């Protein structure tokens, strides 16, 4: 089992920045990929970014050039640096962990991000 705890969400003005953190614990030796998803009000959950153990990153088109995902394997922590935020970035952000690449086995409880315009 893997436990994930997100932090760093909050209210920010458009154009501002936030940094999300996800602290992982448990059987991290089985985890290859860490990711961030988000769910906006009335919309489906969508992938924001993911990073594998080797550091290969994938981003949603809507966040390329603005968001950066990184991970510290020694600390079992993954980060999401979000810059140039806009109202469309509002939602609940979830940290997720995968033993493979695209199917995420473990999820955090989520952290709210609200971008005011």
C-alpha positions in Angstrom: 0.0 0.0 0.0 1.0 3.6 -0.7 -0.3 6.6 1.1 -0.3 10.1 -0.5 -0.8 13.4 1.2 -1.1 16.6 -0.9 -0.4 20.1 0.4 0.1 23.6 -1.0 -3.3 24.4 -2.5 -5.1 27.6 -1.9 -6.5 30.8 -3.4 -4.3 32.8 -5.8 -4.9 35.6 -8.3 -4.7 35.0 -12.0 -1.1 35.3 -13.1 0.2 34.0 -9.8 2.0 30.9 -8.8 1.5 27.9 -6.4 3.6 24.9 -5.6 1.9 21.7 -4.7 3.7 18.9 -2.8 2.8 15.3 -2.4 4.4 13.3 0.4 4.3 9.5 -0.3 4.8 6.7 2.2 4.5 3.0 2.3 5.6 0.5 -0.4 7.3 3.1 -2.6 9.7 0.6 -4.0 6.9 -0.7 -6.2 6.1 2.8 -7.6 7.4 3.9 -11.0 5.3 6.9 -12.0 3.9 9.7 -9.9 1.4 12.1 -11.3 -0.9 15.0 -10.7 -4.5 15.1 -11.9 -7.1 17.7 -11.5 -10.9 17.9 -11.5 -12.6 21.2 -12.2 -16.2 21.7 -11.2 -18.6 19.8 -13.5 -15.7 18.2 -15.4 -14.0 14.9 -15.5 -10.7 14.3 -13.8 -7.8 14.9 -16.1 -4.1 14.3 -16.1 -2.0 17.4 -15.5 1.5 15.9 -15.5 3.3 12.7 -14.7 6.9 11.7 -14.1 8.5 8.3 -13.9 11.4 7.1 -11.8 13.9 8.0 -14.5 12.6 11.6 -14.7 10.7 11.4 -18.0 7.8 13.9 -17.9 4.5 14.2 -19.7 2.3 17.3 -19.5 -1.2 18.1 -20.6 -1.2 20.6 -23.5 -3.1 23.1 -21.4 -0.2 23.4 -18.9 2.9 23.0 -21.0 5.3 25.9 -20.4 3.5 26.9 -17.2 3.7 23.9 -14.9 6.7 21.8 -13.9 6.5 18.4 -12.2 9.5 17.1 -10.3 10.2 14.4 -7.8 12.7 13.8 -5.0 13.0 10.0 -4.9 15.1 10.2 -1.7 12.2 12.1 0.1 9.4 10.2 -1.7 7.9 13.6 -2.6 6.6 14.9 -5.9 6.0 18.6 -6.6 4.0 20.6 -9.1 5.2 24.1 -9.7 2.3 26.1 -11.3 3.0 29.5 -12.8 0.9 31.9 -14.8 -2.2 30.5 -13.3 -5.6 31.3 -14.9 -9.2 30.6 -14.0 -9.2 27.4 -16.0 -6.7 25.9 -13.6 -9.2 26.0 -10.8 -10.0 22.6 -9.4 -9.1 19.9 -6.9 -5.6 18.6 -7.6 -4.9 15.0 -6.8 -1.6 13.2 -6.4 -1.4 9.7 -7.8 1.1 6.8 -7.9 1.5 4.1 -10.4 3.4 0.8 -10.4 3.5 1.2 -14.2 3.1 4.2 -16.3 -0.5 5.2 -17.0 -2.8 3.3 -14.7 -2.7 4.9 -11.2 -3.2 2.6 -8.3 -3.0 5.0 -5.5 -4.6 8.4 -4.9 -4.4 11.2 -2.4 -7.4 13.1 -1.0 -6.8 16.1 -3.1 -6.0 19.8 -2.5 -8.1 22.7 -3.7 -6.7 25.3 -6.0 -8.8 28.4 -6.7 -7.6 31.0 -9.2 -9.5 34.3 -9.0 -9.7 36.4 -12.1 
